[in-house]
Amino acid sequence: MRFVVESCQRQLKRKGHFSIENPRDSTYWSLPEIEELLVTHKLHKLYMDLCFYDLVDTDVSTLGMPIVKPTCFVTAFPAPDR
């Protein structure tokens, strides 16, 4: 985790971009180092369920059934123009 935070800080320092992805309910998001990174650099969490993006089961018995995978992203990419 320290490597992730340091890598993100290096990217921010050079005006680069990054994204972090982890399950929405992961304790990773409540680690002090991650919380500090978010607050210090005014980063925001983006929540989504990957079934919205057509994530489906490939098991024969449930083939094609949507997989609800609650996910959280944090990114330093600029917001797209609308």
C-alpha positions as CSV (number, residue, x, y, z in Angstrom):
1,M,0.0,0.0,0.0
2,R,2.9,2.4,0.7
3,F,4.1,1.8,-2.8
4,V,0.7,2.8,-4.2
5,V,0.6,6.0,-2.2
6,E,4.2,6.9,-3.1
7,S,3.5,6.2,-6.8
8,C,0.4,8.4,-6.7
9,Q,2.3,11.2,-5.1
10,R,5.0,11.0,-7.7
11,Q,2.5,11.2,-10.5
12,L,0.7,14.2,-8.9
13,K,4.1,15.9,-8.4
14,R,4.9,15.6,-12.1
15,K,1.3,16.5,-13.0
16,G,0.7,13.0,-14.1
17,H,-2.4,10.8,-13.7
18,F,-3.3,7.6,-12.0
19,S,-6.3,5.5,-10.9
20,I,-6.9,3.1,-8.0
21,E,-9.5,0.4,-8.1
22,N,-10.7,-1.8,-5.2
23,P,-13.9,-3.3,-4.0
24,R,-16.3,-0.7,-2.7
25,D,-16.4,-2.2,0.8
26,S,-12.7,-2.9,1.0
27,T,-11.0,-1.8,4.2
28,Y,-8.3,-0.4,1.9
29,W,-10.3,2.8,1.5
30,S,-10.2,3.4,5.3
31,L,-6.5,3.1,5.7
32,P,-5.0,6.3,7.1
33,E,-2.5,6.7,4.3
34,I,-5.2,6.3,1.6
35,E,-7.6,8.7,3.4
36,E,-4.7,11.3,3.7
37,L,-3.9,11.0,0.0
38,L,-7.6,11.7,-0.9
39,V,-7.9,14.6,1.5
40,T,-4.5,16.2,0.8
41,H,-5.0,16.1,-3.0
42,K,-8.8,16.7,-3.0
43,L,-9.4,13.4,-4.8
44,H,-12.9,11.8,-5.0
45,K,-14.2,8.3,-5.0
46,L,-16.3,7.1,-7.9
47,Y,-18.6,4.2,-7.1
48,M,-20.1,1.8,-9.7
49,D,-21.4,-1.7,-10.1
50,L,-19.6,-3.5,-12.9
51,C,-22.8,-5.2,-14.1
52,F,-23.7,-1.8,-15.5
53,Y,-20.8,-2.3,-17.9
54,D,-22.0,-5.8,-18.9
55,L,-19.9,-7.8,-16.5
56,V,-21.6,-11.3,-16.8
57,D,-21.0,-14.7,-15.4
58,T,-19.2,-17.2,-17.7
59,D,-20.1,-20.3,-15.6
60,V,-22.2,-22.8,-17.6
61,S,-25.0,-22.9,-15.0
62,T,-25.4,-19.1,-14.8
63,L,-24.0,-18.1,-18.2
64,G,-24.8,-14.5,-19.0
65,M,-26.2,-13.5,-15.6
66,P,-25.1,-10.1,-14.5
67,I,-22.4,-10.0,-11.8
68,V,-22.9,-7.2,-9.4
69,K,-19.4,-6.1,-8.4
70,P,-19.5,-3.0,-6.3
71,T,-16.3,-1.2,-7.1
72,C,-14.7,2.1,-6.0
73,F,-12.3,4.1,-8.1
74,V,-10.1,7.0,-7.3
75,T,-8.5,8.9,-10.1
76,A,-6.3,11.9,-10.8
77,F,-7.5,12.1,-14.4
78,P,-9.2,15.3,-15.2
79,A,-13.0,15.2,-15.7
80,P,-14.1,14.9,-19.3
81,D,-15.6,17.9,-21.0
82,R,-19.4,17.6,-21.3
